[in-house]
Amino acid sequence: MIEPILAFDTLIEPIGSDLAGRYRLISAQDASAETMLTGFRAVLTNGALGIDRAWIERMPNLELIAVNGVGTDRIDLDLCAQRKIHVATTLGILTDDVADMAIGLMLAVLRDMGRGRDLVRSGEWAQGGKLALSRSASGKKVGIVGLGAIGRAIAEKAAAFKMEIGFWNRSEKSVPQWRAFLSPLELARWADVLIVAVAATASTESLVDRAVIEALGNEGYLVNIARGSVIDENALIEALEARAIAGAGLDVFLGEPRIDERFLKLDNVFPVPHVGSATVETRTAMAELVRENIDAYFAGRQPPTSVTASRFT
């Protein structure tokens, strides 16, 4: 019997085709999926999409949610642990690429690359137009909100730019030569650049609130490669509109891909479409780990990167 898998996501080729050749992948958008819910033991999704609780509750035999990503904020982990459903992510695979994106966004806003590109493409530069002086990264103070694997990688890369490193983390951590702060607010008051890398959970929703944003000041910059939910997006937009902060580099947004249209009118924002891990190398490695998790489960073994297995009773 070829096992069916409910698919909310697809994997990079050739791994996607390999998986489809060995399992019956049924798209969640396919009308037939509704008639097969009791037969699914596994789901394939990604961190941005997750899977609604309503889907899980309608699949009594579900035992694996294979996530092509690290985000689990759109999956009810408590329910999964209670029902002994493995939620297996690609933890550790995308760390460097997401950290690279954070550094890239930081450089883009500090050096005003968006307006520089527009000046050249519009022909204004050829007509004598000039770009205002930008800011150097070297020597700046960078504050990392969330010192998990990605946050730590960002800090290590920022250190190569001779930046002073500060951080706040939900659990206490101590890193030689890096300065720990007691709250995101205190960190923002100190930092020239605030980079948000904290996991999105109920407790981190709007963690970077109006007070934190305003604490950066009109020469401060914000970079977000976490999730749109961890920032008070309305407060951020208002601060950018009023030039209460200097600029922002954003890979994630609330309601993406349909983002707040006010962002589109701001020339002090460098936006990218949630592509922090979107390289051939990383997406291939992620897909390989997703396949490994799926194969392990159907072979009767624990998926190697299950984040819920330790909570089974």
C-alpha positions in Angstrom: 0.0 0.0 0.0 1.3 3.4 -0.9 0.9 5.7 2.1 -1.0 9.0 1.5 0.4 12.3 2.8 -1.6 15.5 3.0 0.6 18.1 1.4 0.3 21.8 2.2 3.8 22.4 0.7 6.1 21.1 -2.0 9.8 20.2 -1.8 12.6 21.3 -4.1 13.4 19.0 -7.0 14.5 16.3 -7.4 13.5 15.4 -3.8 9.9 16.4 -4.4 9.6 14.0 -7.2 11.4 11.2 -5.3 8.9 11.6 -2.4 5.9 11.7 -4.9 7.2 8.5 -6.4 7.2 6.6 -3.1 4.1 8.2 -1.3 0.8 9.4 -2.5 1.0 13.2 -2.1 -2.5 14.7 -1.9 -2.6 18.5 -2.1 -4.7 20.1 0.7 -6.3 22.2 -2.0 -7.5 19.0 -3.8 -11.2 18.3 -3.3 -10.4 14.7 -2.7 -8.4 15.6 0.4 -11.6 16.2 2.3 -12.8 12.7 1.7 -9.5 11.1 2.9 -8.9 12.8 6.2 -9.3 9.7 8.3 -6.7 7.9 6.2 -3.8 10.4 6.6 -1.1 9.5 9.1 1.3 12.2 7.9 1.2 15.8 6.8 3.8 17.8 4.9 3.7 21.6 5.5 6.1 24.5 6.1 6.8 26.9 8.9 4.8 29.8 7.4 1.7 27.8 6.7 1.7 25.4 9.6 -1.6 23.5 9.9 -4.8 24.7 11.6 -6.1 22.9 14.7 -9.3 22.2 12.8 -7.4 20.1 10.3 -5.6 18.1 13.0 -8.9 17.5 14.9 -10.4 16.0 11.7 -7.5 13.5 11.2 -7.8 10.9 14.0 -4.9 8.8 12.7 -2.4 11.7 12.2 1.0 10.9 13.8 3.4 13.1 11.9 3.6 16.7 10.8 6.7 17.1 8.7 7.6 20.8 8.6 9.8 22.2 5.8 11.2 24.9 8.1 11.7 25.7 11.8 8.6 27.8 12.6 5.9 26.0 14.7 3.9 29.1 15.7 1.0 28.0 13.4 0.9 24.5 14.9 -0.8 23.6 18.2 2.2 21.9 19.8 0.2 21.2 23.0 -2.5 19.3 21.1 0.1 17.4 19.1 2.0 16.4 22.2 -1.2 15.3 23.9 -2.1 13.2 20.9 1.5 11.9 20.4 1.8 13.5 17.0 5.4 14.1 16.0 6.1 17.6 14.8 9.4 17.3 12.9 11.2 20.4 11.7 14.4 21.2 9.8 16.0 22.7 12.9 19.7 23.7 12.4 19.6 23.5 8.6 18.7 27.1 7.8 20.7 28.9 10.5 23.4 30.4 8.4 21.3 31.5 5.5 18.8 33.3 7.7 21.6 34.9 9.6 23.2 36.0 6.3 19.8 37.6 5.4 19.8 39.5 8.7 23.2 40.9 8.0 22.3 41.7 4.4 19.2 43.6 5.5 21.2 45.4 8.1 23.7 46.5 5.5 20.9 47.4 3.0 19.3 49.8 5.4 22.5 51.3 6.9 24.0 51.9 3.5 20.6 53.0 2.0 20.9 50.5 -0.9 17.2 50.6 -1.8 17.3 54.4 -2.6 20.8 53.9 -4.2 19.4 51.3 -6.6 16.4 53.5 -7.4 18.6 56.5 -8.1 20.6 54.5 -10.7 17.6 52.8 -12.3 15.6 55.9 -12.7 18.4 57.7 -14.5 18.5 60.4 -11.9 22.1 59.6 -11.0 23.2 60.2 -14.6 21.5 63.6 -14.5 23.5 64.6 -11.4 21.3 63.2 -8.7 23.1 62.2 -5.5 22.4 59.9 -2.6 22.6 61.3 0.9 25.4 60.0 3.1 24.6 56.6 4.7 25.8 54.9 7.9 28.7 52.6 8.5 28.2 49.2 10.1 31.7 49.1 11.5 31.7 50.0 15.2 28.0 50.1 15.6 26.2 48.5 18.5 23.9 45.6 17.4 21.3 44.2 19.7 20.0 40.7 19.1 16.5 39.9 20.4 16.6 36.1 20.9 19.9 34.3 21.2 19.0 30.9 19.8 20.9 29.3 17.0 20.0 31.9 14.5 20.5 34.8 16.9 23.9 33.5 17.9 24.9 33.1 14.2 23.9 36.7 13.5 25.9 38.0 16.4 29.0 36.0 15.3 28.7 37.4 11.7 28.1 41.0 13.0 31.3 40.7 15.1 33.2 40.4 11.8 32.1 43.9 11.1 33.7 45.1 14.3 30.3 45.7 15.9 29.7 45.6 19.6 27.3 42.8 20.5 24.4 43.0 23.0 21.5 40.6 23.4 18.3 39.7 25.2 17.1 36.1 25.5 14.0 34.7 27.2 16.2 32.3 29.3 19.4 33.5 30.9 22.5 33.2 28.9 26.1 34.4 29.3 28.5 34.9 26.4 32.0 36.3 27.0 32.5 39.7 25.3 28.8 40.0 24.6 26.6 42.2 26.8 23.4 40.7 28.2 20.3 42.9 28.8 17.4 42.3 31.1 14.7 43.4 28.6 14.2 44.2 24.9 13.5 47.8 26.0 16.9 48.2 27.6 18.6 46.5 24.7 16.9 48.9 22.2 18.0 51.9 24.2 21.6 50.8 23.9 21.6 49.5 20.3 22.1 51.3 17.0 20.7 48.3 15.2 18.1 45.9 16.7 17.8 42.5 15.0 14.8 40.4 15.9 15.5 36.7 15.9 13.2 35.4 18.6 10.8 32.4 18.1 7.2 33.4 17.5 5.0 32.1 20.3 2.1 33.4 22.3 4.5 34.9 24.8 6.5 36.8 22.2 3.6 38.3 20.3 4.3 42.1 19.9 7.3 41.6 22.1 9.0 44.4 20.2 6.3 47.0 21.0 5.9 50.7 20.6 8.2 51.5 23.6 10.9 49.2 22.3 10.7 50.7 18.8 10.7 54.3 20.0 13.7 53.5 22.3 15.8 53.0 19.2 15.6 56.7 18.4 15.7 58.5 15.1 19.2 57.2 14.3 18.3 53.6 15.1 17.5 50.7 12.7 15.4 47.6 13.1 15.8 44.3 11.2 13.3 41.4 11.5 13.9 37.9 10.2 11.7 36.2 12.9 8.0 36.5 12.3 5.7 39.5 11.7 3.8 38.7 14.9 6.7 39.5 17.3 6.6 43.2 16.3 3.8 45.7 16.9 3.6 46.4 13.1 1.4 49.4 13.4 3.8 51.0 15.8 6.7 50.2 13.5 5.0 51.8 10.5 4.1 54.9 12.4 7.7 55.2 13.7 9.0 54.9 10.1 6.5 57.4 8.7 7.4 59.9 11.4 11.2 59.2 11.0 11.2 58.3 14.7 13.6 55.5 13.7 15.9 55.7 10.7 14.9 52.6 8.8 14.0 48.9 8.8 15.0 45.8 6.9 12.2 43.3 6.9 11.9 39.7 5.6 8.7 38.9 7.5 5.3 40.7 7.9 1.9 40.2 9.4 -0.6 38.7 6.9 2.1 38.1 4.4 2.2 38.0 1.4 -0.6 40.6 1.6 1.3 43.2 3.7 0.1 46.5 5.0 0.2 48.9 2.0 1.7 51.6 4.1 5.0 49.8 3.8 5.0 50.3 0.0 5.1 54.0 0.4 8.1 54.1 2.7 11.6 54.8 1.3 13.3 54.0 4.6 12.2 50.3 4.5 14.1 47.5 2.6 11.6 44.7 2.3 12.1 41.2 0.9 9.4 38.5 0.6 10.2 36.0 3.4 13.2 34.5 1.7 15.7 34.1 4.6 16.3 30.4 3.9 15.6 30.6 0.1 18.8 29.3 -1.4 19.3 26.2 -3.5 21.7 24.8 -0.9 19.6 25.3 2.1 16.3 24.4 0.6 17.9 21.2 -0.7 19.2 20.3 2.7 15.8 21.1 4.3 14.0 18.9 1.8 16.4 16.0 2.5 15.7 16.3 6.2 11.9 16.4 5.6 12.3 13.2 3.5 14.4 11.6 6.3 11.7 12.5 8.9 8.9 11.0 6.7 10.9 7.9 5.8 11.8 7.3 9.5 8.2 7.6 10.6 6.8 5.1 8.0 9.7 2.7 8.8 8.5 2.7 12.4 11.3 4.9 13.8 11.1 8.2 15.6 11.6 11.1 13.2 15.1 12.5 14.0 14.0 16.1 14.5 10.7 15.6 16.3 10.2 18.6 18.6 7.2 17.0 20.4 8.5 13.5 21.1 10.0 14.5 24.4 6.6 15.6 25.6 4.8 12.3 24.9 3.6 10.6 28.1 
